[in-house]
Amino acid sequence: MKKSILIFSAFLCLLLNSCSNDDGFYRLVEPVALNQFCYGPNIGDDFNVAKAFNSAPQMLSTDVYTTTVIITDSNFSLNTGVIVGMGSLVTLTFTGNQNFAIQSGLYSIGDDTATVGNVSVSYSLDFDTAQQLNESIVIQNGYLRVRPYNDGFAIEIDGRNEDDVRFHGNFLGNLILLN
């Protein structure tokens, strides 16, 4: 048990990345905190997250399932099974081969949600559930890793948008099932 805690701690130390860059090279200047995402080239281009909601898996075809997970800051809540609020959020659409909310493993970030092992990722800094039109920034490529964590999951993201701006961070916690 102690050995696995040490290994996990060492992994978290390696996970800590910078929110600033120097000609594309990311340095360990300001580490990413737990439950935080960095989205730009400047120190301070980040937001904290507090909750994660998931839809029930939907079958796309034989042995292909998709599930949406929405990771939000503390400004969002659940009201009769619907997310309400205004703030920062990350939307993940997982494609897996089992009827689970999400499966542990390494996913490729991209827009092909019909291929098992892919995930689409986007984020918004000012999402308002009362508005019909909300703009999100789509992450074009990278990876996303899911691991069990206590009663929930550890979700780590490292990707880039169409302007080659890095988006990275993590969420550790439980998923709240949406109706």
PLY file of the C-alpha trace (Angstrom):
ply
format ascii 1.0
element vertex 179
property float x
property float y
property float z
element edge 178
property int vertex1
property int vertex2
end_header
0.00 0.00 0.00
2.79 2.43 0.93
4.62 1.57 -2.27
1.56 2.40 -4.41
1.11 5.70 -2.54
4.75 6.57 -3.22
4.39 5.66 -6.90
1.19 7.75 -7.17
2.91 10.68 -5.41
5.86 10.46 -7.78
3.48 10.37 -10.73
1.67 13.49 -9.46
5.01 15.28 -9.15
5.74 14.43 -12.79
2.23 15.54 -13.76
2.74 19.04 -12.44
3.29 21.24 -15.45
3.70 24.90 -16.14
1.06 27.33 -17.34
3.71 29.44 -19.06
5.98 28.63 -21.95
9.20 29.70 -23.55
9.09 29.14 -27.33
6.90 26.05 -26.90
8.97 24.53 -24.10
6.97 24.15 -20.90
8.92 24.62 -17.70
8.07 23.80 -14.12
7.50 27.46 -13.19
4.03 27.29 -11.68
2.67 23.78 -11.10
-0.90 22.83 -11.89
-2.82 22.35 -8.65
-5.25 19.50 -8.11
-8.61 20.18 -9.78
-7.20 22.92 -11.99
-6.89 23.47 -15.75
-4.45 25.80 -17.53
-5.49 27.06 -20.95
-3.00 29.55 -22.30
0.56 30.74 -22.55
0.45 33.08 -19.53
0.75 32.38 -15.84
-2.71 32.84 -14.41
-4.53 31.46 -17.48
-6.23 28.82 -15.41
-9.42 27.90 -13.59
-10.29 25.60 -10.70
-12.93 22.91 -10.98
-15.05 21.43 -8.22
-17.66 19.01 -9.63
-18.12 16.51 -12.43
-21.40 15.30 -13.91
-21.92 12.41 -16.31
-24.65 11.15 -18.57
-25.65 7.51 -18.73
-23.80 5.58 -21.47
-25.53 5.55 -24.86
-25.00 2.71 -27.35
-23.80 4.00 -30.74
-23.43 0.55 -32.30
-22.54 -2.98 -31.20
-19.87 -2.69 -28.47
-19.51 1.10 -28.96
-20.79 3.38 -26.19
-20.53 7.10 -25.62
-20.74 9.03 -22.34
-20.53 12.76 -21.71
-18.76 14.12 -18.62
-19.00 17.80 -17.70
-16.41 19.11 -15.23
-17.40 22.47 -13.72
-16.22 25.12 -11.33
-18.12 25.69 -8.08
-20.64 28.06 -9.75
-22.69 25.17 -11.14
-25.19 22.95 -9.36
-27.75 20.27 -10.13
-31.41 21.30 -10.19
-33.90 18.44 -10.80
-31.32 16.51 -12.79
-30.15 19.46 -14.89
-26.91 21.45 -14.54
-27.53 25.15 -13.87
-25.13 28.03 -13.41
-22.58 30.24 -15.08
-18.79 29.84 -15.11
-15.98 27.65 -16.42
-16.48 24.08 -17.55
-14.86 21.28 -19.52
-16.95 18.93 -21.67
-15.66 15.41 -22.42
-17.37 12.90 -24.71
-15.87 9.44 -24.21
-16.18 6.53 -26.62
-15.63 3.11 -25.09
-16.43 -0.54 -25.72
-18.35 -1.27 -22.51
-21.57 0.00 -20.99
-19.80 1.96 -18.20
-19.96 5.65 -17.33
-16.28 5.97 -18.27
-13.54 3.39 -18.56
-10.03 3.69 -17.18
-7.32 4.07 -19.75
-5.57 6.38 -22.16
-7.75 8.15 -24.74
-6.73 10.05 -27.87
-8.26 13.52 -28.10
-9.96 14.18 -31.41
-13.33 14.70 -33.00
-14.04 11.12 -34.07
-16.44 10.08 -31.30
-17.41 6.89 -33.13
-14.00 5.26 -32.57
-13.41 3.36 -29.33
-10.61 4.94 -27.31
-11.29 8.49 -28.49
-12.57 11.45 -26.52
-13.65 14.89 -27.65
-12.68 17.75 -25.32
-13.82 21.37 -25.23
-13.90 24.09 -22.59
-15.63 27.38 -21.94
-14.61 30.11 -19.52
-18.02 31.80 -19.43
-20.61 29.11 -20.04
-24.15 30.13 -19.03
-26.78 27.39 -18.85
-29.50 30.04 -19.29
-28.14 30.88 -22.77
-28.80 28.83 -25.90
-25.56 29.78 -27.64
-22.35 29.25 -25.70
-18.95 29.26 -27.35
-16.43 26.59 -26.47
-12.80 26.08 -27.42
-12.23 22.65 -28.93
-9.07 20.73 -28.10
-7.86 19.27 -31.40
-5.27 16.74 -30.25
-3.51 15.32 -27.24
-4.35 12.70 -24.68
-6.65 12.14 -21.73
-6.02 9.54 -19.02
-8.66 8.14 -16.67
-7.81 6.20 -13.50
-9.80 5.11 -10.47
-9.40 7.49 -7.53
-11.04 6.71 -4.18
-14.76 6.37 -5.03
-14.35 8.43 -8.21
-11.86 9.09 -10.96
-8.64 10.93 -11.72
-8.95 12.58 -15.14
-5.79 14.13 -16.62
-5.82 16.12 -19.85
-2.97 17.40 -22.01
-3.87 18.76 -25.43
-3.75 21.66 -27.87
-6.41 23.68 -29.65
-6.45 24.67 -33.34
-4.16 27.64 -32.57
-1.64 25.24 -30.97
-2.35 26.67 -27.50
-1.87 24.12 -24.74
-4.72 23.05 -22.44
-3.81 20.80 -19.51
-4.85 19.92 -16.00
-6.70 17.40 -13.90
-9.85 16.55 -11.97
-9.94 14.16 -9.02
-13.34 13.30 -7.62
-16.69 11.62 -8.00
-19.04 11.79 -10.95
-22.64 12.90 -10.33
-25.10 11.09 -12.62
-27.42 13.32 -14.62
-31.03 12.27 -15.24
0 1
1 2
2 3
3 4
4 5
5 6
6 7
7 8
8 9
9 10
10 11
11 12
12 13
13 14
14 15
15 16
16 17
17 18
18 19
19 20
20 21
21 22
22 23
23 24
24 25
25 26
26 27
27 28
28 29
29 30
30 31
31 32
32 33
33 34
34 35
35 36
36 37
37 38
38 39
39 40
40 41
41 42
42 43
43 44
44 45
45 46
46 47
47 48
48 49
49 50
50 51
51 52
52 53
53 54
54 55
55 56
56 57
57 58
58 59
59 60
60 61
61 62
62 63
63 64
64 65
65 66
66 67
67 68
68 69
69 70
70 71
71 72
72 73
73 74
74 75
75 76
76 77
77 78
78 79
79 80
80 81
81 82
82 83
83 84
84 85
85 86
86 87
87 88
88 89
89 90
90 91
91 92
92 93
93 94
94 95
95 96
96 97
97 98
98 99
99 100
100 101
101 102
102 103
103 104
104 105
105 106
106 107
107 108
108 109
109 110
110 111
111 112
112 113
113 114
114 115
115 116
116 117
117 118
118 119
119 120
120 121
121 122
122 123
123 124
124 125
125 126
126 127
127 128
128 129
129 130
130 131
131 132
132 133
133 134
134 135
135 136
136 137
137 138
138 139
139 140
140 141
141 142
142 143
143 144
144 145
145 146
146 147
147 148
148 149
149 150
150 151
151 152
152 153
153 154
154 155
155 156
156 157
157 158
158 159
159 160
160 161
161 162
162 163
163 164
164 165
165 166
166 167
167 168
168 169
169 170
170 171
171 172
172 173
173 174
174 175
175 176
176 177
177 178
